[in-house]
Amino acid sequence: MPRELPARPNLEQLKKQAKSLLHAAQARDGDALRRFAALPALSGKSIKEIDAADLELHDAQSVIAREYGFPSWPALREEVEARTLSFGAALDEFVRCATGGATSRPPSSRTSQGLGSTGATNGSCGSPTTCPSMGRRSPASDTN
């Protein structure tokens, strides 16, 4: 049964868990080695066979992800980031993706669009999918 992520998961803590798991496995800790059997490539293998495998950090990260019910570390990371990104950070990430790599909005765009220091608009812009400053028109601008 998968473990449940905390309400506010911390990616750095999950990375530390993966590193600790890897170090324990490298120290031949039986419990740590058994956890690696969750990986498809190592399922059904004996502890000796798992111990003989060349375990790396990405393997430990995959084990942690699977223990939380995710198919991979990237899937776990994406969920953690989705839960922890502030609106402003989510907006910056959206702009970065939409512009092919630009990492931030120009300072003038924040004030011209009614954005305060928190990244929220003066209206009720609750998400990048409904935010007028993200390319959708607000109902007030639909007068034509």
C-alpha positions as CSV (number, residue, x, y, z in Angstrom):
1,M,0.0,0.0,0.0
2,P,1.5,3.4,-1.0
3,R,2.5,5.9,1.5
4,E,0.6,9.2,1.4
5,L,2.4,12.4,0.6
6,P,2.1,15.1,3.2
7,A,-0.2,18.0,2.5
8,R,2.8,20.2,1.9
9,P,5.5,17.8,0.5
10,N,9.1,19.0,0.3
11,L,11.1,17.9,-2.7
12,E,14.4,18.5,-0.9
13,Q,13.3,16.1,1.9
14,L,12.3,13.5,-0.7
15,K,15.7,13.8,-2.3
16,K,17.3,13.3,1.1
17,Q,15.2,10.2,1.6
18,A,16.4,8.8,-1.7
19,K,20.1,9.5,-0.8
20,S,19.7,7.9,2.6
21,L,18.1,4.9,1.0
22,L,20.9,4.6,-1.5
23,H,23.6,4.9,1.2
24,A,21.8,2.3,3.4
25,A,21.7,-0.1,0.4
26,Q,25.3,0.5,-0.4
27,A,26.1,-0.3,3.3
28,R,24.2,-3.7,2.6
29,D,21.2,-2.9,4.9
30,G,18.8,-5.7,4.2
31,D,15.7,-3.6,4.7
32,A,17.0,-1.0,2.2
33,L,17.9,-3.6,-0.3
34,R,14.5,-5.2,-0.1
35,R,12.9,-1.8,-0.9
36,F,14.7,-1.8,-4.3
37,A,12.7,-4.9,-5.2
38,A,9.9,-2.5,-6.0
39,L,11.7,-1.6,-9.2
40,P,10.6,-3.7,-12.3
41,A,14.2,-4.6,-13.1
42,L,14.8,-5.9,-9.6
43,S,11.5,-7.5,-8.8
44,G,11.7,-11.1,-7.9
45,K,15.5,-10.9,-7.3
46,S,17.1,-12.1,-4.1
47,I,18.8,-9.7,-1.7
48,K,22.2,-10.9,-2.9
49,E,21.2,-10.2,-6.5
50,I,19.9,-6.7,-5.6
51,D,23.1,-6.1,-3.6
52,A,25.2,-7.1,-6.6
53,A,23.3,-4.7,-8.8
54,D,24.9,-1.3,-9.6
55,L,22.4,0.8,-7.7
56,E,22.4,4.5,-8.4
57,L,20.6,7.6,-7.1
58,H,18.0,7.5,-9.9
59,D,17.1,3.9,-8.7
60,A,16.6,5.1,-5.1
61,Q,14.5,8.0,-6.4
62,S,12.4,5.6,-8.3
63,V,11.9,3.5,-5.2
64,I,10.8,6.5,-3.2
65,A,8.4,7.5,-6.0
66,R,6.9,4.1,-6.2
67,E,6.5,4.0,-2.4
68,Y,4.4,7.1,-2.7
69,G,2.3,5.5,-5.5
70,F,3.9,7.3,-8.5
71,P,5.3,5.4,-11.5
72,S,8.5,7.5,-11.6
73,W,10.6,10.2,-9.9
74,P,9.6,12.8,-12.5
75,A,5.9,12.1,-11.8
76,L,6.4,12.5,-8.1
77,R,8.5,15.7,-8.6
78,E,5.8,17.2,-10.8
79,E,3.1,16.5,-8.2
80,V,5.2,18.0,-5.4
81,E,5.9,21.1,-7.5
82,A,2.2,21.4,-8.4
83,R,1.3,21.3,-4.7
84,T,4.0,23.8,-3.6
85,L,4.3,26.4,-6.4
86,S,3.0,29.8,-5.4
87,F,0.8,31.5,-8.0
88,G,3.6,33.9,-8.9
89,A,6.0,31.0,-9.4
90,A,3.4,29.1,-11.4
91,L,2.9,32.1,-13.6
92,D,6.6,32.5,-14.2
93,E,6.8,28.8,-15.0
94,F,3.9,29.2,-17.5
95,V,5.6,32.2,-19.1
96,R,8.9,30.4,-19.3
97,C,7.3,27.4,-21.1
98,A,5.1,29.6,-23.3
99,T,8.0,31.7,-24.4
100,G,10.4,28.9,-25.1
101,G,12.6,29.5,-22.1
102,A,12.3,33.1,-20.9
103,T,12.7,32.7,-17.1
104,S,10.8,35.8,-15.9
105,R,8.4,38.5,-16.9
106,P,9.7,42.0,-17.4
107,P,9.0,44.2,-14.3
108,S,6.8,46.5,-16.3
109,S,4.4,43.6,-17.1
110,R,3.7,43.0,-13.4
111,T,2.5,46.6,-12.8
112,S,0.8,47.1,-16.1
113,Q,-1.3,44.0,-15.6
114,G,-2.3,44.9,-12.0
115,L,0.1,42.4,-10.4
116,G,1.2,43.2,-6.9
117,S,4.3,41.8,-5.2
118,T,2.5,38.5,-4.5
119,G,1.7,37.9,-8.2
120,A,-2.0,38.1,-7.7
121,T,-4.1,40.4,-9.8
122,N,-6.4,43.0,-8.5
123,G,-9.3,40.9,-9.5
124,S,-9.9,37.2,-8.8
125,C,-7.2,35.6,-10.9
126,G,-6.9,32.2,-9.3
127,S,-5.1,30.1,-11.8
128,P,-3.0,30.4,-15.0
129,T,-5.9,28.8,-17.0
130,T,-8.4,31.6,-16.0
131,C,-6.1,34.6,-15.5
132,P,-6.8,37.5,-17.9
133,S,-3.2,38.5,-17.8
134,M,-2.3,35.1,-19.3
135,G,-4.0,35.7,-22.6
136,R,-7.6,35.2,-21.8
137,R,-9.8,38.2,-21.8
138,S,-11.7,39.1,-18.6
139,P,-15.5,39.5,-18.8
140,A,-15.1,43.2,-18.3
141,S,-13.0,43.4,-21.6
142,D,-15.7,41.6,-23.6
143,T,-17.6,44.8,-24.5
144,N,-16.9,44.5,-28.3
